[in-house]
Amino acid sequence: MSKIEIKSDFKEYEKLFLEQNSKINLISKNEEKYLYEKHIYDSLGIKLFFEKYNYIPKTLLDIGTGGGFPSLPIAIEYPKIKVTGIDSTGKKIRAVTEIAEKLGLKNIELINDRVENLKNRSFDVVTSRAVAKIDKLVEYAYPLLSKGGYIVLYKSRGVNEEINSAKNIIRRFHLKIEPQIEYKLPLEEDYTRVLVILRKVA
């Protein structure tokens, strides 16, 4: 199982995130001590996808970005990717926007809206982490996916049943199911994570 090599320094980001988390629950207080392991490191699981496919997208949309995962860590680690995060919860988007501004990030756009209302846009990669079932995410993501683009979904081990339930809609949208990528979070317990990758072939 691959290890994720992270190049960026996330100390300032962690400090700003915890400041915002004291005002609004972006993550639970119990999770704060695992901010790096469970949230930043997990968000950068997508590096394994980029490395395996030898591919860095120009644009990336994160559906249901919430507290900024995986959008903000990706924007920090990959300054050349234009990242867009969308979420319907205004207070979370405002908090994440403030973090991004204080970090001086120029490559991230944060939108307070429902993804269904995002029109006339296309993205090379669409991500989502712990938001909804695969069939629903495919419905949201497909209209926003550029030709040959990828949907990359962050899931837990045991996701195959969910994939099987979504096969009809995956087939209807002419998406190809690529091999899953597994990685472990740097914790004592066995936290295995899975990237479900769907490619637009039509």
DOPA-72108 format. One record per residue (C-alpha): chain; residue number from 1; x, y, z; residue in three letters. Coordinates in Angstrom, 3 decimals, m for minus. Layout:
N
SITE / A / NUM / X / Y / Z / ALA
...
END
This chain:
202
SITE / A / 1 / 0.000 / 0.000 / 0.000 / MET
SITE / A / 2 / 1.442 / 3.360 / m1.066 / SER
SITE / A / 3 / 2.633 / 6.106 / 1.258 / LYS
SITE / A / 4 / 1.704 / 9.683 / 0.422 / ILE
SITE / A / 5 / 4.690 / 12.011 / 0.092 / GLU
SITE / A / 6 / 3.626 / 15.518 / 1.109 / ILE
SITE / A / 7 / 5.872 / 18.428 / 0.108 / LYS
SITE / A / 8 / 4.074 / 21.441 / 1.596 / SER
SITE / A / 9 / 4.310 / 22.748 / 5.161 / ASP
SITE / A / 10 / 0.823 / 22.750 / 6.686 / PHE
SITE / A / 11 / 1.700 / 24.319 / 10.067 / LYS
SITE / A / 12 / 0.262 / 27.787 / 9.285 / GLU
SITE / A / 13 / m2.805 / 26.200 / 7.724 / TYR
SITE / A / 14 / m3.372 / 24.041 / 10.822 / GLU
SITE / A / 15 / m3.090 / 27.114 / 13.071 / LYS
SITE / A / 16 / m5.611 / 29.101 / 10.986 / LEU
SITE / A / 17 / m7.935 / 26.106 / 10.718 / PHE
SITE / A / 18 / m8.021 / 25.593 / 14.486 / LEU
SITE / A / 19 / m8.754 / 29.306 / 14.984 / GLU
SITE / A / 20 / m11.774 / 28.995 / 12.700 / GLN
SITE / A / 21 / m12.796 / 25.697 / 14.278 / ASN
SITE / A / 22 / m13.032 / 27.419 / 17.668 / SER
SITE / A / 23 / m15.745 / 29.676 / 16.168 / LYS
SITE / A / 24 / m17.591 / 27.195 / 13.977 / ILE
SITE / A / 25 / m17.460 / 23.402 / 13.919 / ASN
SITE / A / 26 / m15.655 / 22.598 / 10.686 / LEU
SITE / A / 27 / m14.690 / 19.308 / 12.324 / ILE
SITE / A / 28 / m15.629 / 17.977 / 15.767 / SER
SITE / A / 29 / m13.491 / 19.051 / 18.716 / LYS
SITE / A / 30 / m12.531 / 15.386 / 19.253 / ASN
SITE / A / 31 / m11.061 / 15.302 / 15.737 / GLU
SITE / A / 32 / m8.845 / 18.364 / 16.202 / GLU
SITE / A / 33 / m5.897 / 16.323 / 17.471 / LYS
SITE / A / 34 / m6.080 / 14.255 / 14.290 / TYR
SITE / A / 35 / m6.424 / 17.224 / 11.927 / LEU
SITE / A / 36 / m3.299 / 16.300 / 9.978 / TYR
SITE / A / 37 / m3.732 / 12.507 / 9.983 / GLU
SITE / A / 38 / m7.473 / 12.226 / 9.317 / LYS
SITE / A / 39 / m8.125 / 15.302 / 7.217 / HIS
SITE / A / 40 / m5.035 / 16.851 / 5.588 / ILE
SITE / A / 41 / m3.243 / 13.573 / 4.855 / TYR
SITE / A / 42 / m6.488 / 11.959 / 3.716 / ASP
SITE / A / 43 / m7.273 / 14.901 / 1.420 / SER
SITE / A / 44 / m3.905 / 14.408 / m0.252 / LEU
SITE / A / 45 / m4.642 / 10.763 / m1.023 / GLY
SITE / A / 46 / m5.378 / 12.151 / m4.487 / ILE
SITE / A / 47 / m1.615 / 12.510 / m4.992 / LYS
SITE / A / 48 / m1.534 / 8.738 / m5.494 / LEU
SITE / A / 49 / m4.025 / 9.129 / m8.348 / PHE
SITE / A / 50 / m1.996 / 11.949 / m9.934 / PHE
SITE / A / 51 / 1.222 / 9.927 / m9.640 / GLU
SITE / A / 52 / m0.279 / 6.662 / m10.916 / LYS
SITE / A / 53 / m1.788 / 8.352 / m13.981 / TYR
SITE / A / 54 / 1.153 / 10.758 / m14.444 / ASN
SITE / A / 55 / m1.447 / 13.485 / m14.654 / TYR
SITE / A / 56 / m1.945 / 16.895 / m13.058 / ILE
SITE / A / 57 / m5.287 / 18.499 / m13.970 / PRO
SITE / A / 58 / m5.656 / 22.188 / m14.752 / LYS
SITE / A / 59 / m9.016 / 22.445 / m12.975 / THR
SITE / A / 60 / m10.602 / 20.576 / m10.068 / LEU
SITE / A / 61 / m14.050 / 20.864 / m8.482 / LEU
SITE / A / 62 / m14.684 / 19.647 / m4.933 / ASP
SITE / A / 63 / m18.378 / 18.931 / m4.282 / ILE
SITE / A / 64 / m19.511 / 19.466 / m0.679 / GLY
SITE / A / 65 / m16.175 / 20.882 / 0.403 / THR
SITE / A / 66 / m17.489 / 21.604 / 3.930 / GLY
SITE / A / 67 / m14.520 / 22.540 / 6.106 / GLY
SITE / A / 68 / m12.290 / 22.699 / 3.032 / GLY
SITE / A / 69 / m11.469 / 19.015 / 2.560 / PHE
SITE / A / 70 / m10.000 / 18.033 / 0.195 / PRO
SITE / A / 71 / m10.055 / 21.402 / m1.646 / SER
SITE / A / 72 / m7.732 / 23.472 / 0.575 / LEU
SITE / A / 73 / m4.959 / 20.891 / 1.082 / PRO
SITE / A / 74 / m4.995 / 20.191 / m2.677 / ILE
SITE / A / 75 / m4.757 / 23.931 / m3.452 / ALA
SITE / A / 76 / m1.820 / 24.283 / m1.056 / ILE
SITE / A / 77 / 0.053 / 21.234 / m2.354 / GLU
SITE / A / 78 / m0.660 / 21.984 / m6.022 / TYR
SITE / A / 79 / m0.511 / 25.764 / m6.627 / PRO
SITE / A / 80 / m0.878 / 25.280 / m10.400 / LYS
SITE / A / 81 / m4.265 / 23.525 / m10.119 / ILE
SITE / A / 82 / m7.247 / 25.909 / m10.205 / LYS
SITE / A / 83 / m9.379 / 24.472 / m7.387 / VAL
SITE / A / 84 / m13.077 / 25.250 / m6.917 / THR
SITE / A / 85 / m14.860 / 24.188 / m3.738 / GLY
SITE / A / 86 / m18.643 / 24.324 / m3.498 / ILE
SITE / A / 87 / m20.871 / 23.877 / m0.452 / ASP
SITE / A / 88 / m24.391 / 24.970 / 0.475 / SER
SITE / A / 89 / m23.438 / 25.861 / 4.084 / THR
SITE / A / 90 / m22.546 / 29.553 / 4.037 / GLY
SITE / A / 91 / m20.764 / 29.744 / 7.395 / LYS
SITE / A / 92 / m18.378 / 26.948 / 6.399 / LYS
SITE / A / 93 / m17.581 / 28.549 / 3.048 / ILE
SITE / A / 94 / m16.940 / 31.900 / 4.781 / ARG
SITE / A / 95 / m14.564 / 30.234 / 7.273 / ALA
SITE / A / 96 / m12.653 / 28.362 / 4.563 / VAL
SITE / A / 97 / m12.488 / 31.534 / 2.434 / THR
SITE / A / 98 / m10.920 / 33.392 / 5.353 / GLU
SITE / A / 99 / m8.305 / 30.657 / 5.802 / ILE
SITE / A / 100 / m7.488 / 30.724 / 2.072 / ALA
SITE / A / 101 / m7.180 / 34.526 / 2.068 / GLU
SITE / A / 102 / m4.878 / 34.561 / 5.109 / LYS
SITE / A / 103 / m2.692 / 31.939 / 3.422 / LEU
SITE / A / 104 / m2.578 / 34.107 / 0.295 / GLY
SITE / A / 105 / m3.879 / 31.312 / m1.947 / LEU
SITE / A / 106 / m4.644 / 32.588 / m5.451 / LYS
SITE / A / 107 / m5.653 / 29.239 / m6.996 / ASN
SITE / A / 108 / m8.837 / 28.500 / m5.067 / ILE
SITE / A / 109 / m12.411 / 29.682 / m5.604 / GLU
SITE / A / 110 / m15.030 / 28.948 / m2.954 / LEU
SITE / A / 111 / m18.721 / 29.013 / m3.839 / ILE
SITE / A / 112 / m21.674 / 29.022 / m1.444 / ASN
SITE / A / 113 / m24.362 / 27.211 / m3.440 / ASP
SITE / A / 114 / m25.781 / 23.824 / m4.327 / ARG
SITE / A / 115 / m23.799 / 21.996 / m6.984 / VAL
SITE / A / 116 / m26.931 / 21.567 / m9.131 / GLU
SITE / A / 117 / m26.906 / 25.357 / m9.622 / ASN
SITE / A / 118 / m23.383 / 25.419 / m11.041 / LEU
SITE / A / 119 / m23.871 / 25.897 / m14.785 / LYS
SITE / A / 120 / m21.697 / 26.328 / m17.882 / ASN
SITE / A / 121 / m18.544 / 25.132 / m16.161 / ARG
SITE / A / 122 / m16.346 / 22.111 / m16.806 / SER
SITE / A / 123 / m13.559 / 20.563 / m14.744 / PHE
SITE / A / 124 / m10.819 / 18.035 / m15.436 / ASP
SITE / A / 125 / m11.349 / 16.336 / m12.065 / VAL
SITE / A / 126 / m14.359 / 16.344 / m9.731 / VAL
SITE / A / 127 / m13.800 / 15.174 / m6.153 / THR
SITE / A / 128 / m16.025 / 14.550 / m3.157 / SER
SITE / A / 129 / m15.227 / 13.330 / 0.334 / ARG
SITE / A / 130 / m17.820 / 11.903 / 2.743 / ALA
SITE / A / 131 / m20.758 / 13.724 / 1.130 / VAL
SITE / A / 132 / m23.166 / 11.288 / m0.538 / ALA
SITE / A / 133 / m23.559 / 7.893 / m2.184 / LYS
SITE / A / 134 / m21.805 / 7.231 / m5.486 / ILE
SITE / A / 135 / m24.972 / 7.241 / m7.618 / ASP
SITE / A / 136 / m25.957 / 10.709 / m6.380 / LYS
SITE / A / 137 / m22.418 / 12.070 / m6.786 / LEU
SITE / A / 138 / m22.258 / 10.789 / m10.361 / VAL
SITE / A / 139 / m25.483 / 12.693 / m11.136 / GLU
SITE / A / 140 / m23.986 / 15.876 / m9.686 / TYR
SITE / A / 141 / m20.516 / 15.504 / m11.189 / ALA
SITE / A / 142 / m21.124 / 14.247 / m14.716 / TYR
SITE / A / 143 / m22.590 / 17.474 / m16.218 / PRO
SITE / A / 144 / m19.540 / 19.372 / m14.909 / LEU
SITE / A / 145 / m16.914 / 16.944 / m16.164 / LEU
SITE / A / 146 / m14.730 / 17.818 / m19.146 / SER
SITE / A / 147 / m14.157 / 15.292 / m21.942 / LYS
SITE / A / 148 / m11.856 / 12.545 / m20.671 / GLY
SITE / A / 149 / m12.195 / 13.909 / m17.128 / GLY
SITE / A / 150 / m12.203 / 11.937 / m13.868 / TYR
SITE / A / 151 / m14.502 / 11.684 / m10.872 / ILE
SITE / A / 152 / m12.416 / 10.827 / m7.782 / VAL
SITE / A / 153 / m14.423 / 9.869 / m4.691 / LEU
SITE / A / 154 / m12.920 / 9.420 / m1.225 / TYR
SITE / A / 155 / m14.455 / 6.348 / 0.380 / LYS
SITE / A / 156 / m13.827 / 3.784 / 3.119 / SER
SITE / A / 157 / m12.902 / 0.152 / 2.599 / ARG
SITE / A / 158 / m15.917 / m1.994 / 1.732 / GLY
SITE / A / 159 / m17.139 / 0.389 / m0.960 / VAL
SITE / A / 160 / m17.783 / m2.334 / m3.572 / ASN
SITE / A / 161 / m21.418 / m2.791 / m2.554 / GLU
SITE / A / 162 / m21.967 / 0.945 / m3.078 / GLU
SITE / A / 163 / m20.290 / 0.727 / m6.507 / ILE
SITE / A / 164 / m22.512 / m2.218 / m7.475 / ASN
SITE / A / 165 / m25.618 / m0.224 / m6.489 / SER
SITE / A / 166 / m24.448 / 2.629 / m8.724 / ALA
SITE / A / 167 / m23.537 / 0.523 / m11.773 / LYS
SITE / A / 168 / m26.678 / 1.385 / m13.744 / ASN
SITE / A / 169 / m26.087 / 5.121 / m13.522 / ILE
SITE / A / 170 / m22.345 / 4.675 / m14.140 / ILE
SITE / A / 171 / m23.196 / 2.737 / m17.310 / ARG
SITE / A / 172 / m25.838 / 5.256 / m18.382 / ARG
SITE / A / 173 / m23.314 / 8.091 / m18.244 / PHE
SITE / A / 174 / m20.662 / 6.023 / m20.085 / HIS
SITE / A / 175 / m18.199 / 6.220 / m17.219 / LEU
SITE / A / 176 / m15.395 / 3.685 / m16.921 / LYS
SITE / A / 177 / m14.631 / 2.293 / m13.468 / ILE
SITE / A / 178 / m10.861 / 2.475 / m13.005 / GLU
SITE / A / 179 / m8.929 / 0.351 / m10.469 / PRO
SITE / A / 180 / m9.332 / 1.614 / m6.911 / GLN
SITE / A / 181 / m6.396 / 3.148 / m5.052 / ILE
SITE / A / 182 / m6.014 / 2.204 / m1.374 / GLU
SITE / A / 183 / m3.933 / 3.971 / 1.257 / TYR
SITE / A / 184 / m3.709 / 4.013 / 5.042 / LYS
SITE / A / 185 / m3.902 / 7.044 / 7.284 / LEU
SITE / A / 186 / m0.863 / 7.491 / 9.577 / PRO
SITE / A / 187 / m2.655 / 6.313 / 12.720 / LEU
SITE / A / 188 / m2.157 / 3.382 / 15.071 / GLU
SITE / A / 189 / m5.563 / 1.974 / 14.132 / GLU
SITE / A / 190 / m6.087 / 0.545 / 10.656 / ASP
SITE / A / 191 / m7.749 / 3.389 / 8.762 / TYR
SITE / A / 192 / m7.729 / 2.216 / 5.167 / THR
SITE / A / 193 / m9.084 / 4.694 / 2.646 / ARG
SITE / A / 194 / m10.116 / 4.098 / m0.954 / VAL
SITE / A / 195 / m10.207 / 6.364 / m3.990 / LEU
SITE / A / 196 / m13.007 / 5.340 / m6.372 / VAL
SITE / A / 197 / m12.064 / 6.593 / m9.839 / ILE
SITE / A / 198 / m14.520 / 7.001 / m12.716 / LEU
SITE / A / 199 / m13.392 / 8.235 / m16.144 / ARG
SITE / A / 200 / m15.576 / 9.958 / m18.711 / LYS
SITE / A / 201 / m15.062 / 8.017 / m21.926 / VAL
SITE / A / 202 / m17.890 / 9.346 / m24.108 / ALA
END
